[in-house]
Amino acid sequence: MADTVENVVQQAVENLTDTVTGSTSGKPPATLEGTAVAYGSLVIMAMLPIFFGSMRSLKGGSDSRAPERMTQKDAMMFPVIASLSLFGLYLFFKIFSQDYINLLLTGYFFFLGVLALSNMMSPLINVLVPTSIPNIPFHLQFTKGEGENREDIINYKFTSYDVACLLISTVIGVWYSLQKHWIANNLFGVAFAVNAVALLRLNNVVTGCILLGGLFVYDIFWVFGTNVMVTVAKSFEAPIKLVFPQDLLTNGLSASNFAMLGLGDIVIPGIFIALLLRFDISLKRKSRLYFYATFIAYFLGLMMTIFVMHVFKHAQPALLYLVPACIGTPVALALIKGDIKTMFAYDDNPEEKTTNAGKKKNSGNSSSNKKEGKKTK
């Protein structure tokens, strides 16, 4: 009986599919321990960018990295644009040589990855470097014209610590370009996710629900309805997914049987969770209930994805489980606590509010000045 159970478990492990490719055929078989380590690592790597990206979103963006805000129209168009892009890549891989396309993508993501990783590392370097090492400020400025016609073409401030981050990131970028090693891929992937969660913002909860709902349908259709998602994921060599070897315990760093999780399954729920953190702050309460509750719900959604994938031995669209968890949890809590109207009325655009208030104030002052001027006359 024990032998039978062991054989069943081993067979299930060998047939276990990852969240994107849906197949591990032709790969070295993974042990139960190796599979647990792989998926546990993917879950941790998915949670960390959401947490730290959400915290960084509270600080706002600098002049060179201002947050991008997504409106309801953007949210409605996003699944359509994503579908067209995905199908376009599918056709490209079918028509043209996969090697040439991936060569172009490698160069493109090299520059993006270096910048993203450097930006992510900057706060960490500032904390770790001893204060005895000076942080020298620099200001790179390139202007056009003089006087009132003067226009800034380049106006960028940085420090010597930023230069160190850029050099380290460049070394990792070269490593990724030459070796395509999974560790370098994950460093870039985590950097993309952290920066995206921190800098890409939803303007309100309704926009978030529209975006998540649209991508919920998108993910289900392209995974269950066609083989497009699977084909592109197998062919696409770029750090747009986190990977971890299931045979790491047996083959070490040269392992090749990878489980993977797309960055979209991290970033899309992540920007919604970050919005809930800012909503918590706006309530001026001591707790961050909505953020932490939805963060835990995201974790449970990931675990459900892995469980269902293990049972049915088929690739699963992670958003099928993540979207209901991430929307249902805060809405249910808001209904219980009586915050539902406040939640859906919340507008996450403080800069615009401040600007509009200033304009109204200035216009009010100017009109009052005009009246005073008329009275004086």
Salt bridges, closest charged atoms under 4 A:
ASP339 OD2 - ARG285 NH1 2.80
ASP348 OD2 - ARG69 NH1 3.62
ASP348 OD2 - ARG278 NE 2.73
GLU351 OE1 - ARG69 NH2 2.72
